[in-house]
Amino acid sequence: MSPDLPDYTQYISQAPKDLIEVSLKYGDLTVQPMLIRPALLNGTLLKDKIVLSTEYIKQCCIKPPYVTVAGPAGTMNSYEGGYITRALIYKAGAGEVALAKGCLDEWVKLQKADGSWSQLYYPALNAADSHDEMKDLQVDSGAGCLAWAMADYDKSVGAGSVVYKTPVQKAHGFLRDLQDHMAVVGLPAFLSNCRKDGVMDDVALLADCGECLMAMKACLDQYGSDLETAAGYSVKTMANDLYEAIGLYGYSGDVGRYWYTSYPVGAETLVPFTYKEKLTLTQAMVSQAVYEWYHSSYNTKPDYTGYCEKCLDLALCLNHGKWGGFIYSPYYGLADENRFEYTTYTALMVLAMNSVNATKYADYITAGKDFLKWMHIGGGRVFDFVRPHGECEVGRVYQADIQATEEFGWLSLNPALALLAGA
């Protein structure tokens, strides 16, 4: 550990020595207690850091024919489908790129005429040999992440592959519709968060906008700077306008030093959810997107990258106990906030820090990857979060502000993001 980083372990209480019994609806699971930092077990033994694998994703989260699901008992989620296939393409083990293609082909079958996908589908095939939608809801991140994965596949093939160029162009057509709607209602060039029951949202989520900006760059990298939507609109122009909207209207200013969660600030989306400003995933995804876009060959707008380190630094300083096991402080946190350590937040922060300033954040990147490996218990199964007193938890499903009684099992998004983060 770098000598200039505080050692918070001296303030952490010892975890119980006995194993913790966690009762799940699909059977009992025995897990070992784990301290936040440095994941000590039984006082002196250190839990093994296990390098991530794709086995659990392949064996339990991809169902016949090529259906990507949130977990063994979960639904098909469009943006998770993008991350799962991207992780397989990134690792590129035996048969994994071909498996990713099979999954992407299945998603292409579900793409709507306007280029969108529903957020959720039932994984079982219906009488028409397709998948029923769970609700009439199409989100920006679903189109963005699947287009990103398709561009990654074509990049892996090489030689200017354009296997997925057409569905990618259609997906960007939907993203353009979302951006155009914001102009119609007199708002900057963010992406409307979703279309629900045929109605466009008047609110943008900054994390989703950052996610889609990175997807646009990946698609331009693969298909060229002249890439257009299916209707002939320049993806480069759309991305530059989105980047500028984030830079001009998404930053709280140097007094706050964070990216807003939503725009208009504090507004609620058509799908209500409880959130607060300074969300770690927003600081991570937007900082990475802004930095990478400005330094790309496609940028035509002013430099807003000075905000990126400020926002990441704020996440490092204030969000103790919310995204990675090496910066926990038991003395920080409001009464109504938990201090759980999340796998996904950690992975996103590692990706962002590595892009924005890998040298400055080197110690944090290493510690973040260590945390992800500590959260992996082998076979590709990764805990969703760990509580401050040491209990590791499998992912759970929440609906209508009520925790569901049945967990979905080990969630696929945790190993997918951890793999992409290089853990």
VENPE-V934332 format. One line per field, one symbol per residue. ss: DSSP state (H for helix, E for strand, - for the rest). burial: I if it has 16 or more other C-alpha atoms within 10 Angstrom, else O. A space follows every 50 residues. Layout:
ss: ???
burial: ???
This chain:
ss: -------HHHH--------EEEEE--EEEEE--------EE---EE---- ----HHHHHH-EE---EE-------EEHHHHHHHHHHHHHH----HHHHH HHHHHHHHHH-------E-EE-----------E---EEEHHHHHHHHHHH HHHHHHH-------HHHHHHHHHHHHHHHHHHHH---------EEE--EE ---EEHHHHHHHHHHHHHHHHHH----E-----EHHHHHHHHHHHHHHH- E-------E--EE----------------HHHHHHHHHHHHHHH------ -----HHHHHHHHHHHHH----------------------EEHHHHHHHH HHHHHHH----HHHHHHHHHHHHHHEEE--EE--EE-----EE----EE- -EE--------HHHHHHHHH---
burial: OOOOOOIOIOOIOIIIOOOOOOOOOOOOOOOIIIIIIIIIIIOOOOIIII IIIIOIIIOIIIIOOIIIIIIIOIIIIIIIIIIIIIIIIIOIOOOIIIII IIIIOIIIOIIOOOIIIIIIIIIIOOOOOOIIIOOOIIIIIIIIIIIIII IIIIIIOOOOOIOIIOIIIIIIIIIIOIIIIIOOOOIIIIIIIIIIOOOI IIIIIIIIIIIIIIIIIIIIIIIOIOIIIIOOIIIIIIIIIIIIIIIOII IIOOOOIIIIIIIIOOOIIIOOOOOOOIIIIIIIIIIIIIIIIIOOOIII OOIIIOIIIIIIIIIIOIIIIIIIIIIIIOOOOOOOOOIIIIIIIIIIII IIIIIIOOOOIOOIIOIIIIIIIIIIIIOIIIIIIIIIIIIIIIIOOOOO OOOOOOIIIIIIIIIIIIIIIII
